[in-house]
Amino acid sequence: MTIIPEKEKIKQAIRWMSEHLERNPNQSVQKLVNKAIFEFDLSPVDAEFLTRFFHERATSGQRHPSL
């Protein structure tokens, strides 16, 4: 098993969620965050970050987050 640095896990999760939201923009961000927790072995703090990150992007009208 490869150990991935925490920062890289978040980047991968953002990319993964962005791809899913691009394919289906009506998906629930919270449901995707819940899937990402298990997919990328994220901590509760990471999950909170993802939730805020995508909700802030949605309210600002930005669809494609940049890394």
Stockholm file with secondary structure:
# STOCKHOLM 1.0

chainA/1-67         MTIIPEKEKIKQAIRWMSEHLERNPNQSVQKLVNKAIFEFDLSPVDAEFLTRFFHERATSGQRHPSL
#=GR chainA/1-67 SS CCCCCHHHHHHHHHHHHHHHHHHCTTSCHHHHHHHHHHHHTCCHHHHHHHHHHHHHHHHHTCCSCCC
#=GC SS_cons        CCCCCHHHHHHHHHHHHHHHHHHCTTSCHHHHHHHHHHHHTCCHHHHHHHHHHHHHHHHHTCCSCCC
//
